[in-house]
């Protein structure tokens, strides 16, 4: 499977859908991983870290969405990303337990 990791664009969101160790594990299991350039800088991971893990770096979120079968994100799609979402692909958003547990408070 081709997995895509776009840079998170929501204000004050620095996390990323997969860290280099996760990318390495996916690649070892035969998957191709596309990471948008600079996607990991907010967590201290460089493009070189992702390349060393086996990822392919692409220049834009649109390239990630076009090439991948599955997109992995931390946050919900932002308005500028919604045009990239197409039928027939898989979208995985990472849910944080405290967000679900405290949903009634937000």
C-alpha positions in Angstrom: 0.0 0.0 0.0 1.1 3.6 -0.6 0.8 5.6 2.5 0.9 9.4 2.5 1.8 11.8 5.4 1.0 15.4 4.7 2.2 18.2 6.9 -0.4 19.3 9.4 -1.6 22.8 8.7 -3.9 23.5 11.5 -2.7 26.4 13.6 -0.5 25.3 16.5 -0.5 21.7 15.4 3.1 20.4 15.4 2.5 16.6 15.4 2.7 14.4 12.4 0.8 11.3 11.2 3.8 9.0 11.4 7.2 9.3 13.0 10.3 8.0 11.2 10.3 4.8 13.3 6.7 4.1 12.2 7.7 4.8 8.6 10.5 2.3 8.9 8.2 -0.3 10.2 5.7 0.3 7.3 8.5 0.1 4.7 9.9 -3.1 6.2 6.4 -4.6 5.7 6.4 -3.7 2.0 4.6 -0.4 2.0 5.7 2.8 0.2 5.5 5.9 2.3 5.3 9.5 0.9 6.0 12.3 3.3 5.5 16.0 2.6 8.7 17.9 2.9 9.1 19.5 6.4 6.2 17.5 7.8 8.2 16.4 10.8 10.0 19.7 11.8 7.4 20.4 14.5 8.5 17.3 16.4 12.2 17.6 15.6 12.3 15.2 12.7 14.0 16.3 9.4 13.4 15.1 5.9 16.7 13.2 6.2 15.3 11.3 9.2 12.3 10.2 7.0 14.6 9.3 4.1 16.8 7.2 6.4 13.6 5.4 7.5 12.7 4.6 3.8 10.2 7.4 3.0 10.0 9.3 -0.2 9.8 13.0 0.3 7.4 15.0 -1.9 7.1 18.7 -2.3 3.5 19.3 -1.5 0.4 18.0 0.2 -1.3 17.7 -3.1 1.5 15.3 -4.3 1.0 13.2 -1.1 -2.8 13.0 -1.7 -2.3 12.1 -5.4 0.3 9.4 -4.9 -1.0 7.6 -1.7 -3.8 5.1 -1.3 -4.1 5.9 2.4 -3.5 9.3 4.1 -2.5 9.5 7.7 -3.2 12.7 9.6 -3.4 13.9 13.2 -6.1 16.5 12.8 -9.3 16.7 10.8 -9.1 17.9 7.2 -8.7 21.7 7.0 -10.8 23.6 4.4 -7.8 24.0 2.0 -7.2 20.3 2.1 -10.7 19.1 1.4 -10.3 19.5 -2.3 -7.5 16.9 -2.2 -9.8 14.2 -0.7 -11.2 11.9 -3.3 -13.4 8.8 -3.3 -11.6 5.5 -3.3 -8.8 6.4 -0.9 -8.4 5.6 2.8 -8.1 8.4 5.3 -6.8 7.7 8.8 -7.1 10.3 11.4 -5.3 9.6 14.7 -7.7 10.0 17.6 -6.4 10.8 21.0 -8.2 9.1 23.9 -8.5 12.2 26.0 -10.2 14.0 23.1 -12.9 11.3 23.0 -13.2 10.9 26.8 -13.6 14.7 27.3 -15.7 15.3 24.2 -18.7 16.5 26.2 -16.5 19.3 27.7 -15.6 20.8 24.4 
